[in-house]
């Protein structure tokens, strides 16, 4: 699958990574549209404290478990941008804010 992010970069999601996401986070099954929404219309983007080339896109969904975020982790390089994982979380991780919705 391929998506665009808020900066109009093409973001790739390989079949293998999607299968891994669904194995470890089965609650995301059928929610690829939410991943797309999170990339194109995030509320906040943070830089991972573990890898400076990984950005964490967060979007809040009030209908997910009485209100949770979807986080999409994207590895960014000059050659390629791809999703490394995605999950549902109740909080935004620490780290440098790269972009924030007004």
Short mmCIF file of the C-alpha atoms (twelve columns), coordinates in Angstrom:
data_MODEL
# 
_entry.id   MODEL 
# 
loop_
_atom_site.group_PDB 
_atom_site.id 
_atom_site.type_symbol 
_atom_site.label_atom_id 
_atom_site.label_alt_id 
_atom_site.label_comp_id 
_atom_site.label_asym_id 
_atom_site.label_seq_id 
_atom_site.Cartn_x 
_atom_site.Cartn_y 
_atom_site.Cartn_z 
_atom_site.pdbx_PDB_model_num 
ATOM 1   C CA . UNK A 1   0.000   0.000  0.000  1 
ATOM 2   C CA . UNK A 2   1.051   3.565  -0.564 1 
ATOM 3   C CA . UNK A 3   -0.120  6.666  1.244  1 
ATOM 4   C CA . UNK A 4   0.688   10.374 1.246  1 
ATOM 5   C CA . UNK A 5   1.578   12.256 4.393  1 
ATOM 6   C CA . UNK A 6   0.799   15.836 5.363  1 
ATOM 7   C CA . UNK A 7   4.053   16.953 3.640  1 
ATOM 8   C CA . UNK A 8   3.009   15.209 0.373  1 
ATOM 9   C CA . UNK A 9   5.674   12.512 0.721  1 
ATOM 10  C CA . UNK A 10  4.833   9.039  -0.538 1 
ATOM 11  C CA . UNK A 11  4.772   6.633  2.408  1 
ATOM 12  C CA . UNK A 12  5.028   2.923  1.693  1 
ATOM 13  C CA . UNK A 13  3.467   0.136  3.750  1 
ATOM 14  C CA . UNK A 14  4.791   -3.260 2.727  1 
ATOM 15  C CA . UNK A 15  2.650   -6.384 2.943  1 
ATOM 16  C CA . UNK A 16  5.105   -7.916 5.412  1 
ATOM 17  C CA . UNK A 17  4.968   -4.939 7.771  1 
ATOM 18  C CA . UNK A 18  1.158   -4.775 7.529  1 
ATOM 19  C CA . UNK A 19  0.946   -8.484 8.391  1 
ATOM 20  C CA . UNK A 20  3.293   -7.912 11.360 1 
ATOM 21  C CA . UNK A 21  1.180   -4.950 12.547 1 
ATOM 22  C CA . UNK A 22  -1.968  -7.086 12.401 1 
ATOM 23  C CA . UNK A 23  -0.254  -9.950 14.268 1 
ATOM 24  C CA . UNK A 24  0.932   -7.696 17.095 1 
ATOM 25  C CA . UNK A 25  -1.969  -5.205 17.035 1 
ATOM 26  C CA . UNK A 26  -5.040  -7.079 15.714 1 
ATOM 27  C CA . UNK A 27  -7.267  -4.181 16.813 1 
ATOM 28  C CA . UNK A 28  -6.019  -2.342 13.681 1 
ATOM 29  C CA . UNK A 29  -7.545  -4.938 11.353 1 
ATOM 30  C CA . UNK A 30  -9.794  -3.101 8.903  1 
ATOM 31  C CA . UNK A 31  -8.397  0.280  9.920  1 
ATOM 32  C CA . UNK A 32  -5.975  1.043  7.079  1 
ATOM 33  C CA . UNK A 33  -8.214  4.032  6.312  1 
ATOM 34  C CA . UNK A 34  -7.411  5.380  9.796  1 
ATOM 35  C CA . UNK A 35  -3.691  4.968  9.110  1 
ATOM 36  C CA . UNK A 36  -4.148  6.966  5.917  1 
ATOM 37  C CA . UNK A 37  -6.070  9.671  7.819  1 
ATOM 38  C CA . UNK A 38  -3.404  9.808  10.526 1 
ATOM 39  C CA . UNK A 39  -0.655  10.405 7.951  1 
ATOM 40  C CA . UNK A 40  -2.511  13.057 5.949  1 
ATOM 41  C CA . UNK A 41  -4.191  14.828 8.867  1 
ATOM 42  C CA . UNK A 42  -2.271  14.240 12.123 1 
ATOM 43  C CA . UNK A 43  -2.749  16.259 15.289 1 
ATOM 44  C CA . UNK A 44  0.914   16.100 16.191 1 
ATOM 45  C CA . UNK A 45  4.123   14.622 14.790 1 
ATOM 46  C CA . UNK A 46  6.990   13.767 17.146 1 
ATOM 47  C CA . UNK A 47  10.536  12.608 16.441 1 
ATOM 48  C CA . UNK A 48  11.302  9.247  18.027 1 
ATOM 49  C CA . UNK A 49  13.719  9.469  20.945 1 
ATOM 50  C CA . UNK A 50  15.188  6.134  19.805 1 
ATOM 51  C CA . UNK A 51  15.807  6.914  16.120 1 
ATOM 52  C CA . UNK A 52  16.089  10.467 14.797 1 
ATOM 53  C CA . UNK A 53  14.926  9.384  11.327 1 
ATOM 54  C CA . UNK A 54  11.615  7.995  12.641 1 
ATOM 55  C CA . UNK A 55  8.587   10.261 12.920 1 
ATOM 56  C CA . UNK A 56  5.547   9.381  15.008 1 
ATOM 57  C CA . UNK A 57  2.249   10.623 13.557 1 
ATOM 58  C CA . UNK A 58  -0.640  10.829 16.050 1 
ATOM 59  C CA . UNK A 59  -4.347  11.345 15.476 1 
ATOM 60  C CA . UNK A 60  -7.059  11.140 18.135 1 
ATOM 61  C CA . UNK A 61  -10.198 9.080  17.493 1 
ATOM 62  C CA . UNK A 62  -12.967 9.459  20.071 1 
ATOM 63  C CA . UNK A 63  -14.659 6.255  18.856 1 
ATOM 64  C CA . UNK A 64  -11.621 4.024  19.561 1 
ATOM 65  C CA . UNK A 65  -11.978 2.504  23.039 1 
ATOM 66  C CA . UNK A 66  -13.687 5.632  24.426 1 
ATOM 67  C CA . UNK A 67  -10.945 7.831  22.969 1 
ATOM 68  C CA . UNK A 68  -7.457  6.784  21.865 1 
ATOM 69  C CA . UNK A 69  -4.756  7.843  19.420 1 
ATOM 70  C CA . UNK A 70  -3.536  5.941  16.421 1 
ATOM 71  C CA . UNK A 71  0.217   6.260  16.142 1 
ATOM 72  C CA . UNK A 72  1.942   5.594  12.826 1 
ATOM 73  C CA . UNK A 73  5.751   5.305  12.936 1 
ATOM 74  C CA . UNK A 74  7.406   6.302  9.653  1 
ATOM 75  C CA . UNK A 75  11.077  5.841  8.841  1 
ATOM 76  C CA . UNK A 76  12.239  8.764  6.696  1 
ATOM 77  C CA . UNK A 77  15.221  8.730  4.339  1 
ATOM 78  C CA . UNK A 78  16.158  10.466 1.104  1 
ATOM 79  C CA . UNK A 79  15.537  7.250  -0.845 1 
ATOM 80  C CA . UNK A 80  12.410  5.916  0.831  1 
ATOM 81  C CA . UNK A 81  9.747   6.620  3.459  1 
ATOM 82  C CA . UNK A 82  7.954   3.669  4.964  1 
ATOM 83  C CA . UNK A 83  5.748   2.689  7.873  1 
ATOM 84  C CA . UNK A 84  7.620   0.582  10.409 1 
ATOM 85  C CA . UNK A 85  4.678   0.056  12.776 1 
ATOM 86  C CA . UNK A 86  1.327   1.395  13.895 1 
ATOM 87  C CA . UNK A 87  -0.651  0.964  17.084 1 
ATOM 88  C CA . UNK A 88  -3.436  2.369  19.259 1 
ATOM 89  C CA . UNK A 89  -2.335  4.252  22.361 1 
ATOM 90  C CA . UNK A 90  -3.754  6.385  25.111 1 
ATOM 91  C CA . UNK A 91  -0.866  8.839  25.200 1 
ATOM 92  C CA . UNK A 92  1.625   10.669 23.027 1 
ATOM 93  C CA . UNK A 93  5.254   9.702  23.598 1 
ATOM 94  C CA . UNK A 94  7.944   12.127 24.693 1 
ATOM 95  C CA . UNK A 95  10.184  13.633 22.066 1 
ATOM 96  C CA . UNK A 96  10.781  16.644 19.893 1 
ATOM 97  C CA . UNK A 97  7.671   18.088 18.280 1 
ATOM 98  C CA . UNK A 98  8.217   18.197 14.507 1 
ATOM 99  C CA . UNK A 99  4.771   19.525 13.598 1 
ATOM 100 C CA . UNK A 100 1.608   20.379 15.506 1 
ATOM 101 C CA . UNK A 101 -1.903  21.208 14.326 1 
ATOM 102 C CA . UNK A 102 -2.985  24.752 15.160 1 
# 
